[in-house]
Amino acid sequence: AFIAVYAVFFVLQGGYMFGAFTRTLPVDFTVAEYARQGFFELCRVMALNFVLLWLVTQMSKPPVSERKVSALCVTLLAESILFAVIALSKLALYIDCFGFTPLRLQSTWLALVLLAGCAAALYSLITGRRSCRAWMIFGAVTLSALCWV
């Protein structure tokens, strides 16, 4: 159901979603409102998708490795990767207009960690190998590097 809702959302709200790529803002939005609101909305949706994916893998009667369940999970992750890329485009628009700050660096880190989490989960689904540890190490190492900046 979530996959279908996201697909309809992409079709109906394509101009809003992809506006940062073309520097086209919706009517009555400032750059700051558009970029900040959209960025955090997308990050929340990606977090929800991780919870949903976890629930599906834990509660699925057929194993996740079964073709149909795996294809649904892969599709959900592909949509999540698209959400991460859109969130990064909104952040890039915001940085382009208002400059770079440490808080914007932290927001970039968050989006990149979520994107890496989607890629790691996708890798696990496709190969059957666990990748959560690598994702957690990536997050810890990059957060440590972020703290030194």
Secondary structure, 3 states (H helix, E strand, C coil): CHHHHHHHHHHHCHHHHCHHHHCCCCCCCCHHHHHHHHHHHHHHHHHHHHHHHHHHHHHCCCCCCCHHHHHHHHHHHHHHHHHHHHHHHHHHHHHHHHCCCHHHHHHHHHHHHHHHHHHHHHHHHHHCCCCHHHHHHHHHHHHHHHHHC
